[in-house]
């Protein structure tokens, strides 16, 4: 199989794969990141920054009781 054409545009220090992939969900990865680093920026959009902790709190607020 030929390599994906976009890989030739990656800088040399960027790996073409992050394998082996963890046996977990994206939800669990994001939640763990929020617990370990709640003050780090998670989303920056149109001049507004949402920290990992704020993102976790907002996502939890939408869960049913």
PQR file of N, CA, C, O and H, with PARSE charges and radii, in Angstrom:
ATOM      1  N   UNK A   1       0.851  -1.184   0.000 -0.4000 1.5000
ATOM      2  CA  UNK A   1       0.000   0.000   0.000 -0.0000 2.0000
ATOM      3  C   UNK A   1       0.893   1.242   0.000  0.5500 1.7000
ATOM      4  O   UNK A   1       1.828   1.333   0.795 -0.5500 1.4000
ATOM      5  N   UNK A   2       0.614   2.180  -0.870 -0.4000 1.5000
ATOM      6  CA  UNK A   2       1.401   3.408  -0.960 -0.0000 2.0000
ATOM      7  C   UNK A   2       1.126   4.273   0.261  0.5500 1.7000
ATOM      8  O   UNK A   2       0.001   4.307   0.762 -0.5500 1.4000
ATOM      9  H   UNK A   2      -0.147   2.107  -1.515  0.4000 1.0000
ATOM     10  N   UNK A   3       2.161   4.979   0.747 -0.4000 1.5000
ATOM     11  CA  UNK A   3       1.938   5.841   1.911 -0.0000 2.0000
ATOM     12  C   UNK A   3       0.959   6.974   1.582  0.5500 1.7000
ATOM     13  O   UNK A   3       0.832   7.382   0.427 -0.5500 1.4000
ATOM     14  H   UNK A   3       3.074   4.951   0.340  0.4000 1.0000
ATOM     15  N   UNK A   4       0.287   7.463   2.587 -0.4000 1.5000
ATOM     16  CA  UNK A   4      -0.666   8.557   2.403 -0.0000 2.0000
ATOM     17  C   UNK A   4       0.073   9.780   1.867  0.5500 1.7000
ATOM     18  O   UNK A   4       1.122  10.132   2.406 -0.5500 1.4000
ATOM     19  H   UNK A   4       0.389   7.132   3.525  0.4000 1.0000
ATOM     20  N   UNK A   5      -0.431  10.432   0.835 -0.4000 1.5000
ATOM     21  CA  UNK A   5       0.295  11.530   0.201 -0.0000 2.0000
ATOM     22  C   UNK A   5       0.573  12.717   1.121  0.5500 1.7000
ATOM     23  O   UNK A   5       1.542  13.444   0.904 -0.5500 1.4000
ATOM     24  H   UNK A   5      -1.283  10.145   0.397  0.4000 1.0000
ATOM     25  N   UNK A   6      -0.254  12.925   2.137 -0.4000 1.5000
ATOM     26  CA  UNK A   6      -0.060  14.066   3.027 -0.0000 2.0000
ATOM     27  C   UNK A   6       1.151  13.887   3.942  0.5500 1.7000
ATOM     28  O   UNK A   6       1.679  14.869   4.464 -0.5500 1.4000
ATOM     29  H   UNK A   6      -1.042  12.335   2.313  0.4000 1.0000
ATOM     30  N   UNK A   7       1.586  12.674   4.137 -0.4000 1.5000
ATOM     31  CA  UNK A   7       2.712  12.433   5.040 -0.0000 2.0000
ATOM     32  C   UNK A   7       3.994  13.111   4.558  0.5500 1.7000
ATOM     33  O   UNK A   7       4.846  13.461   5.374 -0.5500 1.4000
ATOM     34  H   UNK A   7       1.157  11.876   3.713  0.4000 1.0000
ATOM     35  N   UNK A   8       4.139  13.298   3.268 -0.4000 1.5000
ATOM     36  CA  UNK A   8       5.360  13.941   2.767 -0.0000 2.0000
ATOM     37  C   UNK A   8       5.440  15.408   3.181  0.5500 1.7000
ATOM     38  O   UNK A   8       6.505  16.019   3.090 -0.5500 1.4000
ATOM     39  H   UNK A   8       3.447  13.013   2.605  0.4000 1.0000
ATOM     40  N   UNK A   9       4.334  15.971   3.631 -0.4000 1.5000
ATOM     41  CA  UNK A   9       4.303  17.366   4.082 -0.0000 2.0000
ATOM     42  C   UNK A   9       4.569  17.511   5.585  0.5500 1.7000
ATOM     43  O   UNK A   9       4.722  18.625   6.085 -0.5500 1.4000
ATOM     44  H   UNK A   9       3.469  15.475   3.705  0.4000 1.0000
ATOM     45  N   UNK A  10       4.623  16.398   6.291 -0.4000 1.5000
ATOM     46  CA  UNK A  10       4.883  16.438   7.735 -0.0000 2.0000
ATOM     47  C   UNK A  10       6.328  16.849   7.983  0.5500 1.7000
ATOM     48  O   UNK A  10       7.223  16.390   7.272 -0.5500 1.4000
ATOM     49  H   UNK A  10       4.499  15.492   5.885  0.4000 1.0000
ATOM     50  N   UNK A  11       6.582  17.711   8.981 -0.4000 1.5000
ATOM     51  CA  UNK A  11       7.966  17.996   9.359 -0.0000 2.0000
ATOM     52  C   UNK A  11       8.659  16.700   9.812  0.5500 1.7000
ATOM     53  O   UNK A  11       7.998  15.762  10.258 -0.5500 1.4000
ATOM     54  H   UNK A  11       5.856  18.084   9.558  0.4000 1.0000
ATOM     55  N   UNK A  12       9.965  16.658   9.695 -0.4000 1.5000
ATOM     56  CA  UNK A  12      10.732  15.446   9.998 -0.0000 2.0000
ATOM     57  C   UNK A  12      10.486  14.933  11.418  0.5500 1.7000
ATOM     58  O   UNK A  12      10.504  13.722  11.638 -0.5500 1.4000
ATOM     59  H   UNK A  12      10.502  17.419   9.332  0.4000 1.0000
ATOM     60  N   UNK A  13      10.259  15.819  12.382 -0.4000 1.5000
ATOM     61  CA  UNK A  13      10.103  15.400  13.777 -0.0000 2.0000
ATOM     62  C   UNK A  13       8.695  14.899  14.106  0.5500 1.7000
ATOM     63  O   UNK A  13       8.460  14.434  15.221 -0.5500 1.4000
ATOM     64  H   UNK A  13      10.244  16.802  12.204  0.4000 1.0000
ATOM     65  N   UNK A  14       7.756  14.982  13.161 -0.4000 1.5000
ATOM     66  CA  UNK A  14       6.387  14.538  13.403 -0.0000 2.0000
ATOM     67  C   UNK A  14       6.252  13.084  12.945  0.5500 1.7000
ATOM     68  O   UNK A  14       6.470  12.778  11.773 -0.5500 1.4000
ATOM     69  H   UNK A  14       7.948  15.359  12.255  0.4000 1.0000
ATOM     70  N   UNK A  15       5.891  12.187  13.872 -0.4000 1.5000
ATOM     71  CA  UNK A  15       5.755  10.782  13.482 -0.0000 2.0000
ATOM     72  C   UNK A  15       4.553  10.584  12.553  0.5500 1.7000
ATOM     73  O   UNK A  15       3.573  11.325  12.622 -0.5500 1.4000
ATOM     74  H   UNK A  15       5.714  12.435  14.825  0.4000 1.0000
ATOM     75  N   UNK A  16       4.645   9.592  11.700 -0.4000 1.5000
ATOM     76  CA  UNK A  16       3.545   9.283  10.780 -0.0000 2.0000
ATOM     77  C   UNK A  16       2.450   8.489  11.461  0.5500 1.7000
ATOM     78  O   UNK A  16       1.359   8.338  10.911 -0.5500 1.4000
ATOM     79  H   UNK A  16       5.441   8.990  11.643  0.4000 1.0000
ATOM     80  N   UNK A  17       2.723   7.981  12.647 -0.4000 1.5000
ATOM     81  CA  UNK A  17       1.742   7.216  13.402 -0.0000 2.0000
ATOM     82  C   UNK A  17       2.009   7.404  14.891  0.5500 1.7000
ATOM     83  O   UNK A  17       3.138   7.672  15.302 -0.5500 1.4000
ATOM     84  H   UNK A  17       3.609   8.104  13.095  0.4000 1.0000
ATOM     85  N   UNK A  18       0.984   7.263  15.671 -0.4000 1.5000
ATOM     86  CA  UNK A  18       1.136   7.318  17.127 -0.0000 2.0000
ATOM     87  C   UNK A  18       0.970   5.933  17.743  0.5500 1.7000
ATOM     88  O   UNK A  18       0.836   5.793  18.958 -0.5500 1.4000
ATOM     89  H   UNK A  18       0.067   7.045  15.337  0.4000 1.0000
ATOM     90  N   UNK A  19       0.980   4.912  16.886 -0.4000 1.5000
ATOM     91  CA  UNK A  19       0.848   3.522  17.343 -0.0000 2.0000
ATOM     92  C   UNK A  19       2.008   3.164  18.259  0.5500 1.7000
ATOM     93  O   UNK A  19       3.112   3.672  18.065 -0.5500 1.4000
ATOM     94  H   UNK A  19       1.088   5.026  15.899  0.4000 1.0000
ATOM     95  N   UNK A  20       1.799   2.324  19.230 -0.4000 1.5000
ATOM     96  CA  UNK A  20       0.573   1.595  19.520 -0.0000 2.0000
ATOM     97  C   UNK A  20      -0.442   2.505  20.208  0.5500 1.7000
ATOM     98  O   UNK A  20      -0.095   3.314  21.070 -0.5500 1.4000
ATOM     99  H   UNK A  20       0.902   1.911  19.388  0.4000 1.0000
ATOM    100  N   UNK A  21      -1.663   2.357  19.819 -0.4000 1.5000
ATOM    101  CA  UNK A  21      -2.727   3.188  20.359 -0.0000 2.0000
ATOM    102  C   UNK A  21      -3.220   2.619  21.684  0.5500 1.7000
ATOM    103  O   UNK A  21      -3.306   1.401  21.847 -0.5500 1.4000
ATOM    104  H   UNK A  21      -1.945   1.700  19.119  0.4000 1.0000
ATOM    105  N   UNK A  22      -3.546   3.502  22.636 -0.4000 1.5000
ATOM    106  CA  UNK A  22      -4.025   3.010  23.931 -0.0000 2.0000
ATOM    107  C   UNK A  22      -5.392   2.346  23.795  0.5500 1.7000
ATOM    108  O   UNK A  22      -6.176   2.678  22.906 -0.5500 1.4000
ATOM    109  H   UNK A  22      -3.476   4.491  22.504  0.4000 1.0000
ATOM    110  N   UNK A  23      -5.654   1.420  24.679 -0.4000 1.5000
ATOM    111  CA  UNK A  23      -6.943   0.730  24.694 -0.0000 2.0000
ATOM    112  C   UNK A  23      -7.897   1.531  25.579  0.5500 1.7000
ATOM    113  O   UNK A  23      -8.224   1.123  26.693 -0.5500 1.4000
ATOM    114  H   UNK A  23      -5.017   1.151  25.401  0.4000 1.0000
ATOM    115  N   UNK A  24      -8.331   2.670  25.064 -0.4000 1.5000
ATOM    116  CA  UNK A  24      -9.193   3.575  25.799 -0.0000 2.0000
ATOM    117  C   UNK A  24     -10.003   4.390  24.803  0.5500 1.7000
ATOM    118  O   UNK A  24      -9.782   4.299  23.595 -0.5500 1.4000
ATOM    119  H   UNK A  24      -8.065   3.001  24.158  0.4000 1.0000
ATOM    120  N   UNK A  25     -10.925   5.173  25.299 -0.4000 1.5000
ATOM    121  CA  UNK A  25     -11.734   6.026  24.431 -0.0000 2.0000
ATOM    122  C   UNK A  25     -11.194   7.448  24.456  0.5500 1.7000
ATOM    123  O   UNK A  25     -10.464   7.826  25.372 -0.5500 1.4000
ATOM    124  H   UNK A  25     -11.105   5.247  26.280  0.4000 1.0000
ATOM    125  N   UNK A  26     -11.552   8.231  23.454 -0.4000 1.5000
ATOM    126  CA  UNK A  26     -11.167   9.635  23.429 -0.0000 2.0000
ATOM    127  C   UNK A  26     -11.752  10.353  24.643  0.5500 1.7000
ATOM    128  O   UNK A  26     -11.097  11.210  25.236 -0.5500 1.4000
ATOM    129  H   UNK A  26     -12.145   7.925  22.709  0.4000 1.0000
ATOM    130  N   UNK A  27     -12.977  10.006  25.010 -0.4000 1.5000
ATOM    131  CA  UNK A  27     -13.603  10.601  26.190 -0.0000 2.0000
ATOM    132  C   UNK A  27     -12.739  10.392  27.434  0.5500 1.7000
ATOM    133  O   UNK A  27     -12.539  11.326  28.211 -0.5500 1.4000
ATOM    134  H   UNK A  27     -13.509   9.310  24.529  0.4000 1.0000
ATOM    135  N   UNK A  28     -12.228   9.184  27.627 -0.4000 1.5000
ATOM    136  CA  UNK A  28     -11.389   8.888  28.788 -0.0000 2.0000
ATOM    137  C   UNK A  28     -10.066   9.647  28.732  0.5500 1.7000
ATOM    138  O   UNK A  28      -9.576  10.112  29.761 -0.5500 1.4000
ATOM    139  H   UNK A  28     -12.390   8.425  26.997  0.4000 1.0000
ATOM    140  N   UNK A  29      -9.489   9.776  27.546 -0.4000 1.5000
ATOM    141  CA  UNK A  29      -8.233  10.527  27.396 -0.0000 2.0000
ATOM    142  C   UNK A  29      -8.454  11.986  27.767  0.5500 1.7000
ATOM    143  O   UNK A  29      -7.654  12.567  28.500 -0.5500 1.4000
ATOM    144  H   UNK A  29      -9.887   9.399  26.710  0.4000 1.0000
ATOM    145  N   UNK A  30      -9.533  12.584  27.266 -0.4000 1.5000
ATOM    146  CA  UNK A  30      -9.813  13.983  27.565 -0.0000 2.0000
ATOM    147  C   UNK A  30     -10.122  14.196  29.047  0.5500 1.7000
ATOM    148  O   UNK A  30      -9.694  15.194  29.627 -0.5500 1.4000
ATOM    149  H   UNK A  30     -10.182  12.112  26.670  0.4000 1.0000
ATOM    150  N   UNK A  31     -10.848  13.284  29.658 -0.4000 1.5000
ATOM    151  CA  UNK A  31     -11.155  13.394  31.083 -0.0000 2.0000
ATOM    152  C   UNK A  31      -9.894  13.278  31.931  0.5500 1.7000
ATOM    153  O   UNK A  31      -9.718  14.031  32.889 -0.5500 1.4000
ATOM    154  H   UNK A  31     -11.195  12.473  29.187  0.4000 1.0000
ATOM    155  N   UNK A  32      -9.025  12.349  31.588 -0.4000 1.5000
ATOM    156  CA  UNK A  32      -7.771  12.177  32.329 -0.0000 2.0000
ATOM    157  C   UNK A  32      -6.887  13.408  32.180  0.5500 1.7000
ATOM    158  O   UNK A  32      -6.262  13.844  33.146 -0.5500 1.4000
ATOM    159  H   UNK A  32      -9.168  11.737  30.810  0.4000 1.0000
ATOM    160  N   UNK A  33      -6.831  13.963  30.993 -0.4000 1.5000
ATOM    161  CA  UNK A  33      -6.052  15.177  30.765 -0.0000 2.0000
ATOM    162  C   UNK A  33      -6.594  16.313  31.621  0.5500 1.7000
ATOM    163  O   UNK A  33      -5.818  17.072  32.202 -0.5500 1.4000
ATOM    164  H   UNK A  33      -7.338  13.609  30.207  0.4000 1.0000
ATOM    165  N   UNK A  34      -7.903  16.439  31.708 -0.4000 1.5000
ATOM    166  CA  UNK A  34      -8.516  17.493  32.523 -0.0000 2.0000
ATOM    167  C   UNK A  34      -8.186  17.306  33.999  0.5500 1.7000
ATOM    168  O   UNK A  34      -7.980  18.288  34.712 -0.5500 1.4000
ATOM    169  H   UNK A  34      -8.534  15.822  31.236  0.4000 1.0000
ATOM    170  N   UNK A  35      -8.132  16.068  34.464 -0.4000 1.5000
ATOM    171  CA  UNK A  35      -7.797  15.819  35.876 -0.0000 2.0000
ATOM    172  C   UNK A  35      -6.325  16.139  36.143  0.5500 1.7000
ATOM    173  O   UNK A  35      -5.990  16.700  37.186 -0.5500 1.4000
ATOM    174  H   UNK A  35      -8.299  15.271  33.885  0.4000 1.0000
ATOM    175  N   UNK A  36      -5.456  15.789  35.212 -0.4000 1.5000
ATOM    176  CA  UNK A  36      -4.022  15.988  35.423 -0.0000 2.0000
ATOM    177  C   UNK A  36      -3.575  17.427  35.163  0.5500 1.7000
ATOM    178  O   UNK A  36      -2.654  17.926  35.810 -0.5500 1.4000
ATOM    179  H   UNK A  36      -5.728  15.334  34.364  0.4000 1.0000
ATOM    180  N   UNK A  37      -4.234  18.087  34.209 -0.4000 1.5000
ATOM    181  CA  UNK A  37      -3.805  19.431  33.788 -0.0000 2.0000
ATOM    182  C   UNK A  37      -5.013  20.351  33.592  0.5500 1.7000
ATOM    183  O   UNK A  37      -5.247  20.819  32.477 -0.5500 1.4000
ATOM    184  H   UNK A  37      -4.982  17.681  33.683  0.4000 1.0000
ATOM    185  N   UNK A  38      -5.776  20.618  34.640 -0.4000 1.5000
ATOM    186  CA  UNK A  38      -7.027  21.372  34.468 -0.0000 2.0000
ATOM    187  C   UNK A  38      -6.841  22.803  33.980  0.5500 1.7000
ATOM    188  O   UNK A  38      -7.767  23.383  33.414 -0.5500 1.4000
ATOM    189  H   UNK A  38      -5.586  20.238  35.545  0.4000 1.0000
ATOM    190  N   UNK A  39      -5.662  23.382  34.188 -0.4000 1.5000
ATOM    191  CA  UNK A  39      -5.460  24.781  33.810 -0.0000 2.0000
ATOM    192  C   UNK A  39      -4.837  24.971  32.432  0.5500 1.7000
ATOM    193  O   UNK A  39      -4.665  26.104  31.982 -0.5500 1.4000
ATOM    194  H   UNK A  39      -4.909  22.910  34.648  0.4000 1.0000
ATOM    195  N   UNK A  40      -4.501  23.881  31.762 -0.4000 1.5000
ATOM    196  CA  UNK A  40      -3.911  24.004  30.430 -0.0000 2.0000
ATOM    197  C   UNK A  40      -4.984  24.306  29.392  0.5500 1.7000
ATOM    198  O   UNK A  40      -6.102  23.801  29.487 -0.5500 1.4000
ATOM    199  H   UNK A  40      -4.641  22.961  32.127  0.4000 1.0000
ATOM    200  N   UNK A  41      -4.645  25.131  28.397 -0.4000 1.5000
ATOM    201  CA  UNK A  41      -5.605  25.412  27.334 -0.0000 2.0000
ATOM    202  C   UNK A  41      -5.980  24.132  26.588  0.5500 1.7000
ATOM    203  O   UNK A  41      -5.110  23.340  26.225 -0.5500 1.4000
ATOM    204  H   UNK A  41      -3.736  25.540  28.320  0.4000 1.0000
ATOM    205  N   UNK A  42      -7.256  23.940  26.366 -0.4000 1.5000
ATOM    206  CA  UNK A  42      -7.734  22.782  25.615 -0.0000 2.0000
ATOM    207  C   UNK A  42      -8.259  23.210  24.252  0.5500 1.7000
ATOM    208  O   UNK A  42      -8.052  22.524  23.252 -0.5500 1.4000
ATOM    209  H   UNK A  42      -7.963  24.583  26.660  0.4000 1.0000
ATOM    210  N   UNK A  43      -8.939  24.348  24.224 -0.4000 1.5000
ATOM    211  CA  UNK A  43      -9.513  24.873  22.988 -0.0000 2.0000
ATOM    212  C   UNK A  43      -9.254  26.374  22.943  0.5500 1.7000
ATOM    213  O   UNK A  43      -9.503  27.087  23.915 -0.5500 1.4000
ATOM    214  H   UNK A  43      -9.107  24.905  25.036  0.4000 1.0000
ATOM    215  N   UNK A  44      -8.755  26.838  21.815 -0.4000 1.5000
ATOM    216  CA  UNK A  44      -8.612  28.272  21.565 -0.0000 2.0000
ATOM    217  C   UNK A  44      -9.360  28.543  20.269  0.5500 1.7000
ATOM    218  O   UNK A  44      -8.999  28.030  19.210 -0.5500 1.4000
ATOM    219  H   UNK A  44      -8.553  26.258  21.025  0.4000 1.0000
ATOM    220  N   UNK A  45     -10.407  29.354  20.366 -0.4000 1.5000
ATOM    221  CA  UNK A  45     -11.245  29.610  19.204 -0.0000 2.0000
ATOM    222  C   UNK A  45     -11.739  31.048  19.226  0.5500 1.7000
ATOM    223  O   UNK A  45     -12.340  31.489  20.206 -0.5500 1.4000
ATOM    224  H   UNK A  45     -10.701  29.771  21.226  0.4000 1.0000
ATOM    225  N   UNK A  46     -11.489  31.766  18.162 -0.4000 1.5000
ATOM    226  CA  UNK A  46     -11.917  33.155  18.009 -0.0000 2.0000
ATOM    227  C   UNK A  46     -11.538  34.006  19.208  0.5500 1.7000
ATOM    228  O   UNK A  46     -12.338  34.801  19.700 -0.5500 1.4000
ATOM    229  H   UNK A  46     -11.001  31.408  17.366  0.4000 1.0000
ATOM    230  N   UNK A  47     -10.306  33.828  19.673 -0.4000 1.5000
ATOM    231  CA  UNK A  47      -9.790  34.645  20.760 -0.0000 2.0000
ATOM    232  C   UNK A  47     -10.218  34.224  22.153  0.5500 1.7000
ATOM    233  O   UNK A  47      -9.863  34.882  23.131 -0.5500 1.4000
ATOM    234  H   UNK A  47      -9.656  33.182  19.273  0.4000 1.0000
ATOM    235  N   UNK A  48     -10.959  33.158  22.262 -0.4000 1.5000
ATOM    236  CA  UNK A  48     -11.395  32.659  23.564 -0.0000 2.0000
ATOM    237  C   UNK A  48     -10.699  31.332  23.858  0.5500 1.7000
ATOM    238  O   UNK A  48     -10.596  30.459  22.996 -0.5500 1.4000
ATOM    239  H   UNK A  48     -11.247  32.623  21.468  0.4000 1.0000
ATOM    240  N   UNK A  49     -10.226  31.206  25.093 -0.4000 1.5000
ATOM    241  CA  UNK A  49      -9.547  29.976  25.509 -0.0000 2.0000
ATOM    242  C   UNK A  49     -10.399  29.256  26.540  0.5500 1.7000
ATOM    243  O   UNK A  49     -10.914  29.860  27.481 -0.5500 1.4000
ATOM    244  H   UNK A  49     -10.309  31.916  25.793  0.4000 1.0000
ATOM    245  N   UNK A  50     -10.534  27.964  26.343 -0.4000 1.5000
ATOM    246  CA  UNK A  50     -11.241  27.099  27.282 -0.0000 2.0000
ATOM    247  C   UNK A  50     -10.203  26.129  27.834  0.5500 1.7000
ATOM    248  O   UNK A  50      -9.550  25.415  27.073 -0.5500 1.4000
ATOM    249  H   UNK A  50     -10.116  27.473  25.579  0.4000 1.0000
ATOM    250  N   UNK A  51     -10.050  26.105  29.154 -0.4000 1.5000
ATOM    251  CA  UNK A  51      -9.080  25.188  29.747 -0.0000 2.0000
ATOM    252  C   UNK A  51      -9.624  23.762  29.750  0.5500 1.7000
ATOM    253  O   UNK A  51     -10.817  23.535  29.543 -0.5500 1.4000
ATOM    254  H   UNK A  51     -10.581  26.685  29.772  0.4000 1.0000
ATOM    255  N   UNK A  52      -8.736  22.816  29.987 -0.4000 1.5000
ATOM    256  CA  UNK A  52      -9.151  21.412  30.052 -0.0000 2.0000
ATOM    257  C   UNK A  52     -10.175  21.212  31.164  0.5500 1.7000
ATOM    258  O   UNK A  52     -11.139  20.466  30.994 -0.5500 1.4000
ATOM    259  H   UNK A  52      -7.767  23.001  30.155  0.4000 1.0000
ATOM    260  N   UNK A  53      -9.972  21.871  32.292 -0.4000 1.5000
ATOM    261  CA  UNK A  53     -10.919  21.751  33.402 -0.0000 2.0000
ATOM    262  C   UNK A  53     -12.280  22.340  33.072  0.5500 1.7000
ATOM    263  O   UNK A  53     -13.312  21.762  33.414 -0.5500 1.4000
ATOM    264  H   UNK A  53      -9.189  22.477  32.430  0.4000 1.0000
ATOM    265  N   UNK A  54     -12.283  23.490  32.406 -0.4000 1.5000
ATOM    266  CA  UNK A  54     -13.550  24.114  32.013 -0.0000 2.0000
ATOM    267  C   UNK A  54     -14.292  23.239  31.001  0.5500 1.7000
ATOM    268  O   UNK A  54     -15.515  23.104  31.056 -0.5500 1.4000
ATOM    269  H   UNK A  54     -11.445  23.959  32.128  0.4000 1.0000
ATOM    270  N   UNK A  55     -13.542  22.659  30.093 -0.4000 1.5000
ATOM    271  CA  UNK A  55     -14.130  21.784  29.078 -0.0000 2.0000
ATOM    272  C   UNK A  55     -14.765  20.557  29.745  0.5500 1.7000
ATOM    273  O   UNK A  55     -15.876  20.153  29.400 -0.5500 1.4000
ATOM    274  H   UNK A  55     -12.549  22.769  30.049  0.4000 1.0000
ATOM    275  N   UNK A  56     -14.043  19.978  30.699 -0.4000 1.5000
ATOM    276  CA  UNK A  56     -14.554  18.803  31.426 -0.0000 2.0000
ATOM    277  C   UNK A  56     -15.834  19.169  32.179  0.5500 1.7000
ATOM    278  O   UNK A  56     -16.815  18.426  32.148 -0.5500 1.4000
ATOM    279  H   UNK A  56     -13.141  20.306  30.980  0.4000 1.0000
ATOM    280  N   UNK A  57     -15.814  20.316  32.852 -0.4000 1.5000
ATOM    281  CA  UNK A  57     -16.990  20.744  33.617 -0.0000 2.0000
ATOM    282  C   UNK A  57     -18.176  20.992  32.692  0.5500 1.7000
ATOM    283  O   UNK A  57     -19.301  20.603  33.008 -0.5500 1.4000
ATOM    284  H   UNK A  57     -15.016  20.919  32.878  0.4000 1.0000
ATOM    285  N   UNK A  58     -17.936  21.633  31.558 -0.4000 1.5000
ATOM    286  CA  UNK A  58     -19.020  21.901  30.610 -0.0000 2.0000
ATOM    287  C   UNK A  58     -19.566  20.606  30.018  0.5500 1.7000
ATOM    288  O   UNK A  58     -20.775  20.474  29.823 -0.5500 1.4000
ATOM    289  H   UNK A  58     -17.022  21.949  31.301  0.4000 1.0000
ATOM    290  N   UNK A  59     -18.699  19.669  29.737 -0.4000 1.5000
ATOM    291  CA  UNK A  59     -19.182  18.420  29.153 -0.0000 2.0000
ATOM    292  C   UNK A  59     -19.958  17.609  30.172  0.5500 1.7000
ATOM    293  O   UNK A  59     -20.925  16.935  29.818 -0.5500 1.4000
ATOM    294  H   UNK A  59     -17.717  19.777  29.895  0.4000 1.0000
ATOM    295  N   UNK A  60     -19.550  17.663  31.436 -0.4000 1.5000
ATOM    296  CA  UNK A  60     -20.286  16.970  32.491 -0.0000 2.0000
ATOM    297  C   UNK A  60     -21.650  17.595  32.744  0.5500 1.7000
ATOM    298  O   UNK A  60     -22.588  16.901  33.135 -0.5500 1.4000
ATOM    299  H   UNK A  60     -18.764  18.211  31.724  0.4000 1.0000
ATOM    300  N   UNK A  61     -21.768  18.911  32.522 -0.4000 1.5000
ATOM    301  CA  UNK A  61     -23.016  19.613  32.779 -0.0000 2.0000
ATOM    302  C   UNK A  61     -24.116  19.159  31.828  0.5500 1.7000
ATOM    303  O   UNK A  61     -25.303  19.308  32.118 -0.5500 1.4000
ATOM    304  H   UNK A  61     -21.006  19.475  32.204  0.4000 1.0000
ATOM    305  N   UNK A  62     -23.709  18.602  30.686 -0.4000 1.5000
ATOM    306  CA  UNK A  62     -24.730  18.174  29.727 -0.0000 2.0000
ATOM    307  C   UNK A  62     -25.185  16.742  29.958  0.5500 1.7000
ATOM    308  O   UNK A  62     -26.053  16.252  29.236 -0.5500 1.4000
ATOM    309  H   UNK A  62     -22.744  18.481  30.450  0.4000 1.0000
ATOM    310  N   UNK A  63     -24.619  16.060  30.949 -0.4000 1.5000
ATOM    311  CA  UNK A  63     -25.011  14.678  31.245 -0.0000 2.0000
ATOM    312  C   UNK A  63     -26.283  14.674  32.090  0.5500 1.7000
ATOM    313  O   UNK A  63     -26.462  15.536  32.951 -0.5500 1.4000
ATOM    314  H   UNK A  63     -23.914  16.458  31.535  0.4000 1.0000
ATOM    315  N   UNK A  64     -27.162  13.710  31.847 -0.4000 1.5000
ATOM    316  CA  UNK A  64     -28.365  13.623  32.691 -0.0000 2.0000
ATOM    317  C   UNK A  64     -27.990  13.195  34.108  0.5500 1.7000
ATOM    318  O   UNK A  64     -26.997  12.491  34.300 -0.5500 1.4000
ATOM    319  H   UNK A  64     -27.017  13.010  31.148  0.4000 1.0000
ATOM    320  N   UNK A  65     -28.770  13.610  35.096 -0.4000 1.5000
ATOM    321  CA  UNK A  65     -28.443  13.256  36.501 -0.0000 2.0000
ATOM    322  C   UNK A  65     -28.532  11.770  36.764  0.5500 1.7000
ATOM    323  O   UNK A  65     -28.287  11.326  37.886 -0.5500 1.4000
ATOM    324  H   UNK A  65     -29.576  14.181  34.941  0.4000 1.0000
TER
END
